[in-house]
Amino acid sequence: MINAVAPHPVRNGELVRSIAKAMKQPALIVPAPALVLRLVLGEMSAVILNSNRISAEKALDTGFEFQYPELGKALEAIFR
């Protein structure tokens, strides 16, 4: 079993902006200070604050072809 991601991963801010663009809505991105997140969420803040290195390499090595390798095209198809 492979947990796969699209071949062009993006950061959360870019994801939010891309979703807003696909929905033809404005995006409101309000940064939250790490200290506040740690106080409110405790150990669960690690899910939000920690970064992960991800890769589609294993899926691509098997010959898998993504229907929507780029985020913009995938979101356009979802919000059509």
TIDREN-576529 format. One record per residue (C-alpha): chain; x, y, z. Coordinates in Angstrom, 1 decimal. Layout:
BEGIN
[rec 'A'; [X; Y; Z]]
...
//
This chain:
BEGIN
[rec 'A'; [0.0; 0.0; 0.0]]
[rec 'A'; [1.2; 3.5; -0.9]]
[rec 'A'; [0.0; 6.7; 0.7]]
[rec 'A'; [0.4; 9.0; -2.3]]
[rec 'A'; [0.2; 12.7; -2.8]]
[rec 'A'; [-0.1; 14.7; -6.0]]
[rec 'A'; [3.2; 15.2; -7.8]]
[rec 'A'; [3.2; 18.9; -7.0]]
[rec 'A'; [2.4; 19.4; -3.3]]
[rec 'A'; [1.6; 22.9; -2.1]]
[rec 'A'; [1.6; 24.7; 1.3]]
[rec 'A'; [-1.6; 25.4; 3.1]]
[rec 'A'; [-1.7; 29.1; 2.1]]
[rec 'A'; [-1.5; 28.3; -1.6]]
[rec 'A'; [-4.1; 25.6; -1.2]]
[rec 'A'; [-6.6; 28.1; 0.4]]
[rec 'A'; [-5.9; 30.7; -2.3]]
[rec 'A'; [-6.3; 28.1; -5.0]]
[rec 'A'; [-9.6; 26.9; -3.6]]
[rec 'A'; [-10.9; 30.5; -3.3]]
[rec 'A'; [-9.9; 31.1; -6.9]]
[rec 'A'; [-11.6; 28.0; -8.1]]
[rec 'A'; [-14.8; 28.9; -6.2]]
[rec 'A'; [-14.5; 32.5; -7.4]]
[rec 'A'; [-14.5; 33.7; -3.8]]
[rec 'A'; [-12.1; 35.9; -1.9]]
[rec 'A'; [-9.7; 34.2; 0.5]]
[rec 'A'; [-9.2; 35.3; 4.0]]
[rec 'A'; [-5.9; 34.1; 5.4]]
[rec 'A'; [-5.3; 35.1; 9.0]]
[rec 'A'; [-2.0; 33.9; 10.4]]
[rec 'A'; [-2.2; 32.4; 13.9]]
[rec 'A'; [0.8; 32.7; 16.2]]
[rec 'A'; [2.3; 29.4; 17.1]]
[rec 'A'; [2.2; 30.2; 20.8]]
[rec 'A'; [-1.6; 30.7; 20.7]]
[rec 'A'; [-2.1; 27.4; 18.8]]
[rec 'A'; [0.1; 25.6; 21.4]]
[rec 'A'; [-1.9; 27.1; 24.3]]
[rec 'A'; [-5.3; 26.3; 22.7]]
[rec 'A'; [-4.5; 22.9; 21.1]]
[rec 'A'; [-1.7; 21.6; 23.3]]
[rec 'A'; [0.0; 18.6; 21.8]]
[rec 'A'; [-2.4; 18.6; 18.9]]
[rec 'A'; [-0.9; 21.8; 17.7]]
[rec 'A'; [2.0; 19.7; 16.2]]
[rec 'A'; [-0.4; 18.5; 13.5]]
[rec 'A'; [-0.8; 22.1; 12.3]]
[rec 'A'; [2.7; 23.5; 13.1]]
[rec 'A'; [5.0; 20.7; 12.0]]
[rec 'A'; [6.0; 20.4; 8.4]]
[rec 'A'; [6.1; 17.1; 6.5]]
[rec 'A'; [8.2; 16.2; 3.5]]
[rec 'A'; [6.1; 14.3; 1.1]]
[rec 'A'; [6.7; 12.8; -2.3]]
[rec 'A'; [4.8; 11.2; -5.1]]
[rec 'A'; [8.0; 9.3; -6.1]]
[rec 'A'; [6.8; 5.8; -5.1]]
[rec 'A'; [3.5; 6.2; -6.9]]
[rec 'A'; [5.1; 7.6; -10.0]]
[rec 'A'; [7.8; 4.8; -10.0]]
[rec 'A'; [5.0; 2.2; -10.2]]
[rec 'A'; [3.7; 3.9; -13.4]]
[rec 'A'; [0.7; 5.6; -11.8]]
[rec 'A'; [-0.6; 8.5; -13.8]]
[rec 'A'; [-2.4; 11.3; -12.0]]
[rec 'A'; [-5.6; 12.5; -13.6]]
[rec 'A'; [-5.0; 15.9; -12.2]]
[rec 'A'; [-1.3; 16.4; -11.4]]
[rec 'A'; [-1.7; 20.2; -10.9]]
[rec 'A'; [-3.8; 21.6; -8.1]]
[rec 'A'; [-5.6; 24.2; -10.2]]
[rec 'A'; [-6.9; 21.8; -12.7]]
[rec 'A'; [-8.1; 19.4; -10.0]]
[rec 'A'; [-10.0; 22.2; -8.2]]
[rec 'A'; [-11.5; 23.4; -11.4]]
[rec 'A'; [-12.9; 19.9; -12.0]]
[rec 'A'; [-14.3; 19.8; -8.4]]
[rec 'A'; [-16.0; 23.2; -8.4]]
[rec 'A'; [-17.3; 23.1; -12.0]]
//
